[in-house]
């Protein structure tokens, strides 16, 4: 039986990309009420972080699900084919967005630093440098793909057979090792580089634990039904309330300059992402809610929206705002920021990402669909 796309995962991706957009909105030349300013400062402090952690956990869950499925069906894993299919998803859309950013920088006379361009082209944005701030997450994801493919290949060859796909002990051990290692890396970086957030927030060796949390969840859901167990004991509204409370704890810690919020806050926000994922995955009835349907549409195009939200906010929206007569209002800026990012991202998904995925599926078709009700990534 074919597996239909799980709309809940798209809902969470839509929520994540909205968090990121709101965190990056700036009110240039706008008088903002104190309450509104405080709300957006809160999003800038915790919303972007929460959105990225959601993306990481979801990506780990979805992408590892592809490899678990292949291993279950064939008894082995073909990392080359997996990486090629990932490449068709990631590279064309990214290259077009990067070319636009380079062209705008040259047109504005800002220049293109060679080290940052190399960082972008080699997916080392979080170590070498980048031309757009959000691109550091692409580096973490790319490193994750390479490491995950290698691990699955090695383990499937040393433990051949379809039955070994259900033996998830190695996933648990690996996640525990990475969770402890990444927490130590963030803690050391926090005290060694005071005031410098990049080593704590952006470098792969400090952030890859969120993606492998997704791998752990994929294994647990496929083999042990973790999602059904949670859903039988805790409803979705309760999970949302716990998520809000946990995010508030991290936000309060960051506002109070508590050290734990800077280096251990990612563990809490990653746990929130895991809770939200487990609360709704495998529940198609959630797609009937209007708000969830809308978020699901946003989530299906979240990658292109993520790539293009910063070019829209920094390069294109300011020109559009100049055409607005009279004093610019804060709500116009925020509305344009969200609506423009979504519209431009959706347009570029149709122009670039969609055709690339069609070519991918024609030239490198995916394995036969699994009968498991945990949907793979697009």
C-alpha positions as CSV (number, residue, x, y, z in Angstrom):
1,X,0.0,0.0,0.0
2,X,1.4,3.4,-0.9
3,X,2.2,5.9,1.8
4,X,0.6,9.3,1.6
5,X,2.5,12.4,2.7
6,X,2.1,13.0,6.4
7,X,0.5,16.4,6.6
8,X,1.5,16.9,10.3
9,X,5.2,17.0,9.3
10,X,4.4,19.7,6.8
11,X,2.5,21.6,9.4
12,X,5.5,21.6,11.7
13,X,7.8,22.7,8.8
14,X,5.4,25.5,8.1
15,X,5.4,26.6,11.7
16,X,9.2,26.4,11.8
17,X,9.7,28.6,8.7
18,X,7.2,31.2,10.0
19,X,9.2,31.4,13.3
20,X,12.3,32.0,11.3
21,X,10.8,34.7,9.1
22,X,9.3,36.5,12.1
23,X,12.7,36.4,13.9
24,X,14.4,38.1,11.0
25,X,11.9,41.0,10.3
26,X,13.3,44.4,10.9
27,X,11.4,47.7,11.3
28,X,13.5,50.2,9.4
29,X,12.3,53.7,9.8
30,X,9.1,52.6,11.5
31,X,7.7,53.7,14.9
32,X,6.9,50.5,16.7
33,X,4.7,50.3,19.9
34,X,6.6,49.0,22.9
35,X,4.4,45.9,23.1
36,X,5.0,45.0,19.5
37,X,8.7,45.7,19.7
38,X,8.9,43.3,22.8
39,X,7.0,40.6,20.9
40,X,9.3,40.7,17.9
41,X,12.4,40.9,20.2
42,X,11.1,37.7,21.7
43,X,10.8,36.1,18.3
44,X,14.3,37.2,17.5
45,X,15.6,35.7,20.7
46,X,13.8,32.4,20.8
47,X,11.6,32.1,17.6
48,X,14.4,31.6,15.2
49,X,16.2,29.1,17.4
50,X,13.0,27.2,18.0
51,X,12.3,27.2,14.2
52,X,15.7,25.9,13.4
53,X,15.5,23.1,16.0
54,X,12.2,22.1,14.5
55,X,13.8,21.9,11.1
56,X,16.7,19.9,12.4
57,X,14.6,17.3,14.2
58,X,12.1,17.0,11.3
59,X,15.0,16.7,8.8
60,X,16.6,13.9,10.8
61,X,13.3,12.1,11.1
62,X,12.4,12.3,7.4
63,X,15.7,11.7,5.8
64,X,16.7,8.8,8.0
65,X,13.3,7.3,7.3
66,X,14.3,7.0,3.6
67,X,17.4,5.0,4.6
68,X,15.5,2.9,7.2
69,X,12.9,2.1,4.5
70,X,15.5,1.1,1.9
71,X,17.3,-1.1,4.4
72,X,14.0,-2.8,5.4
73,X,13.1,-3.5,1.8
74,X,16.5,-4.6,0.4
75,X,18.7,-5.5,3.4
76,X,21.3,-2.9,2.4
77,X,21.7,0.8,1.7
78,X,23.0,2.6,-1.4
79,X,24.5,5.9,-0.1
80,X,25.4,7.2,-3.6
81,X,21.8,7.1,-4.8
82,X,20.6,8.6,-1.6
83,X,23.0,11.5,-1.8
84,X,22.2,12.1,-5.5
85,X,18.5,12.4,-4.7
86,X,19.3,14.7,-1.8
87,X,21.4,16.8,-4.1
88,X,18.5,17.3,-6.6
89,X,16.5,18.5,-3.6
90,X,19.1,20.8,-2.2
91,X,21.5,22.1,-4.8
92,X,19.5,23.6,-7.7
93,X,17.3,25.8,-5.5
94,X,20.3,26.8,-3.4
95,X,22.5,27.7,-6.4
96,X,19.8,29.9,-7.9
97,X,19.3,31.7,-4.5
98,X,23.1,32.1,-4.1
99,X,23.5,33.5,-7.7
100,X,20.8,36.1,-6.9
101,X,22.6,37.1,-3.7
102,X,25.9,37.4,-5.5
103,X,24.4,39.5,-8.3
104,X,22.7,41.9,-5.8
105,X,25.9,42.3,-3.8
106,X,27.9,43.1,-7.0
107,X,25.1,45.5,-8.2
108,X,25.2,47.3,-4.8
109,X,28.9,47.5,-4.8
110,X,29.4,45.4,-1.7
111,X,31.7,42.9,-3.3
112,X,31.8,39.2,-2.8
113,X,34.5,38.0,-0.3
114,X,36.2,35.0,-1.7
115,X,36.3,33.1,1.6
116,X,32.5,33.5,2.1
117,X,31.8,32.4,-1.5
118,X,34.0,29.3,-1.0
119,X,32.1,28.6,2.2
120,X,28.8,28.8,0.4
121,X,30.0,26.6,-2.5
122,X,31.6,23.9,-0.3
123,X,28.8,24.0,2.3
124,X,31.2,25.2,5.0
125,X,29.2,28.3,5.7
126,X,29.3,27.7,9.5
127,X,33.1,27.5,9.6
128,X,34.5,29.5,6.7
129,X,31.8,32.2,6.2
130,X,28.6,32.9,4.2
131,X,26.9,35.5,2.2
132,X,23.5,35.1,3.9
133,X,23.2,34.4,7.6
134,X,20.6,31.6,7.5
135,X,22.8,29.5,5.2
136,X,24.7,28.1,8.2
137,X,21.9,25.6,8.7
138,X,22.5,24.2,5.2
139,X,26.0,23.3,6.1
140,X,24.9,21.4,9.2
141,X,22.3,19.6,7.1
142,X,24.8,18.7,4.4
143,X,27.3,17.3,6.9
144,X,24.5,15.3,8.4
145,X,23.6,13.8,5.0
146,X,27.2,12.7,4.4
147,X,27.6,11.3,7.9
148,X,24.2,9.5,8.0
149,X,24.8,7.9,4.6
150,X,28.2,6.6,5.7
151,X,26.9,5.3,9.0
152,X,24.0,3.4,7.3
153,X,26.3,2.0,4.6
154,X,28.8,0.8,7.2
155,X,26.2,-0.7,9.5
156,X,24.2,-2.4,6.8
157,X,27.4,-4.0,5.4
158,X,28.6,-5.2,8.8
159,X,25.1,-6.2,9.9
160,X,23.5,-7.4,6.6
161,X,19.9,-8.5,6.3
162,X,16.5,-6.9,6.5
163,X,16.0,-8.0,10.1
164,X,18.9,-5.8,11.2
165,X,17.0,-2.7,10.2
166,X,14.8,-3.2,13.2
167,X,17.8,-3.4,15.5
168,X,18.0,0.2,16.7
169,X,20.5,-0.2,19.5
170,X,23.2,1.4,17.5
171,X,21.0,4.4,16.9
172,X,20.4,4.9,20.6
173,X,24.1,4.6,21.4
174,X,25.1,7.0,18.7
175,X,22.5,9.6,19.8
176,X,23.6,9.4,23.4
177,X,27.2,9.9,22.3
178,X,26.4,12.8,20.1
179,X,24.1,14.5,22.6
180,X,26.7,14.4,25.3
181,X,29.5,15.5,22.8
182,X,27.5,18.4,21.4
183,X,26.5,19.6,24.8
184,X,30.1,19.6,25.9
185,X,31.1,21.4,22.7
186,X,28.5,24.1,23.2
187,X,29.5,24.5,26.9
188,X,33.2,24.8,26.1
189,X,32.6,27.3,23.3
190,X,30.3,29.4,25.5
191,X,33.0,29.9,28.1
192,X,36.0,30.0,25.7
193,X,34.4,32.5,23.3
194,X,32.3,34.8,25.5
195,X,29.9,37.0,23.5
196,X,30.5,35.0,20.2
197,X,27.4,32.9,19.4
198,X,28.6,31.1,16.3
199,X,30.6,28.4,18.0
200,X,27.7,27.7,20.3
201,X,24.8,28.0,17.9
202,X,26.0,27.3,14.4
203,X,28.9,24.9,14.1
204,X,28.2,21.3,13.1
205,X,30.0,19.6,15.9
206,X,27.9,21.6,18.3
207,X,24.5,21.3,16.6
208,X,24.2,17.9,14.8
209,X,22.6,16.3,17.8
210,X,19.3,17.8,16.9
211,X,19.3,16.0,13.5
212,X,20.3,12.7,15.1
213,X,17.4,13.2,17.6
214,X,15.2,13.0,14.5
215,X,17.0,9.7,13.5
216,X,16.3,8.3,17.0
217,X,12.6,9.3,16.7
218,X,12.4,7.7,13.2
219,X,13.7,4.4,14.6
220,X,11.5,4.5,17.6
221,X,8.3,5.3,15.6
222,X,9.0,2.7,12.9
223,X,10.1,-0.1,15.2
224,X,8.5,0.6,18.6
225,X,5.5,2.8,18.0
226,X,6.7,5.7,20.2
227,X,4.2,8.1,18.6
228,X,1.2,5.9,19.2
229,X,2.2,5.5,22.9
230,X,2.6,9.2,23.4
231,X,-0.7,10.0,21.6
232,X,-2.6,7.5,23.8
233,X,-1.3,9.2,27.0
234,X,-1.0,12.8,26.0
235,X,-3.2,14.9,23.7
236,X,-2.0,17.4,21.1
237,X,-3.3,20.5,23.1
238,X,-1.3,19.3,26.2
239,X,1.8,18.9,24.0
240,X,1.4,22.4,22.6
241,X,1.1,23.8,26.2
242,X,4.3,21.9,27.2
243,X,6.0,23.3,24.1
244,X,5.0,26.9,24.9
245,X,6.1,26.5,28.5
246,X,9.5,25.0,27.5
247,X,10.1,27.7,24.9
248,X,9.2,30.3,27.5
249,X,11.8,28.8,29.9
250,X,14.5,29.2,27.3
251,X,13.4,32.7,26.4
252,X,13.4,33.7,30.1
253,X,16.8,32.2,30.6
254,X,18.2,34.1,27.6
255,X,16.6,37.4,28.7
256,X,18.2,36.9,32.2
257,X,21.6,36.0,30.7
258,X,21.5,32.5,32.2
259,X,24.4,30.5,30.8
260,X,22.4,27.2,30.6
261,X,19.9,28.9,28.2
262,X,22.8,29.5,25.7
263,X,24.3,26.1,25.6
264,X,21.7,23.7,27.1
265,X,18.7,25.5,25.7
266,X,19.1,23.7,22.4
267,X,18.4,20.4,24.3
268,X,15.2,21.7,25.6
269,X,14.0,23.2,22.3
270,X,15.0,20.1,20.5
271,X,13.0,18.1,23.0
272,X,10.0,20.3,22.3
273,X,10.4,19.6,18.6
274,X,10.4,15.9,19.3
275,X,7.3,16.2,21.5
276,X,5.4,18.1,18.8
277,X,6.5,15.6,16.1
278,X,5.4,12.6,18.1
279,X,2.1,14.2,19.1
280,X,0.8,14.4,15.5
281,X,2.7,12.1,13.2
282,X,0.6,9.4,11.7
283,X,-2.7,11.2,12.4
284,X,-4.2,12.2,9.0
285,X,-7.3,13.6,10.6
286,X,-5.3,16.6,11.8
287,X,-5.2,17.8,8.2
288,X,-8.9,18.6,8.2
289,X,-8.3,21.7,10.5
290,X,-8.2,24.9,8.4
291,X,-5.1,26.4,10.2
292,X,-3.3,23.1,9.8
293,X,-4.1,22.9,6.1
294,X,-2.7,26.3,5.6
295,X,0.5,25.6,7.5
296,X,0.8,22.3,5.6
297,X,0.8,24.2,2.3
298,X,3.6,26.5,3.7
299,X,5.5,23.5,4.9
300,X,5.5,21.7,1.6
301,X,7.5,24.7,0.2
302,X,9.4,25.5,3.3
303,X,12.9,24.9,1.8
304,X,12.5,27.5,-1.0
305,X,10.7,29.8,1.4
306,X,13.7,29.5,3.8
307,X,16.2,30.2,1.0
308,X,14.3,33.3,-0.2
309,X,13.0,34.9,2.9
310,X,16.2,36.7,3.6
311,X,16.7,38.0,0.0
312,X,13.1,39.3,0.2
313,X,13.5,40.9,3.6
314,X,16.9,42.5,2.9
315,X,16.9,43.3,-0.8
316,X,13.4,43.3,-2.3
317,X,11.0,44.4,0.4
318,X,12.8,47.8,1.1
319,X,12.1,48.8,-2.5
320,X,8.5,47.9,-2.3
321,X,8.1,49.8,0.9
322,X,9.3,53.0,-0.8
323,X,6.2,52.9,-3.0
324,X,3.9,53.0,0.0
325,X,2.6,56.6,0.5
326,X,2.6,58.2,3.9
327,X,4.3,57.0,7.1
328,X,5.1,53.3,7.0
329,X,3.4,51.3,9.7
330,X,4.9,48.4,11.7
331,X,2.1,46.1,10.7
332,X,2.7,46.8,7.0
333,X,6.4,45.9,7.4
334,X,5.5,42.7,9.2
335,X,2.7,41.7,6.8
336,X,4.9,42.4,3.8
337,X,7.7,40.4,5.4
338,X,5.7,37.3,5.9
339,X,3.5,37.5,2.8
340,X,6.4,38.4,0.5
341,X,8.6,35.7,1.9
342,X,5.9,33.1,1.4
343,X,4.9,34.3,-2.1
344,X,8.5,34.5,-3.4
345,X,9.4,31.2,-1.9
346,X,6.4,29.5,-3.4
347,X,7.2,31.0,-6.8
348,X,10.8,29.9,-6.7
349,X,9.7,26.4,-5.6
350,X,7.5,26.2,-8.7
351,X,10.2,27.5,-11.0
352,X,13.3,25.7,-9.7
353,X,12.7,23.2,-6.9
354,X,9.7,21.5,-8.4
355,X,11.2,20.8,-11.9
356,X,14.5,19.6,-10.2
357,X,12.5,17.1,-8.2
358,X,10.7,15.9,-11.3
359,X,14.0,15.3,-13.0
360,X,15.3,13.5,-10.0
361,X,12.3,11.1,-9.8
362,X,12.6,10.4,-13.6
363,X,16.4,9.7,-13.5
364,X,16.8,8.3,-10.0
365,X,13.4,7.0,-8.9
366,X,12.9,6.3,-5.2
367,X,12.6,2.7,-4.0
368,X,9.1,1.1,-3.9
369,X,6.8,2.6,-1.3
370,X,6.8,1.2,2.2
371,X,3.7,0.0,3.9
372,X,4.7,1.8,7.1
373,X,2.6,4.9,7.9
374,X,5.7,7.1,8.5
375,X,6.0,9.2,5.4
376,X,9.4,9.9,3.8
377,X,10.8,13.2,2.8
378,X,10.0,14.8,-0.5
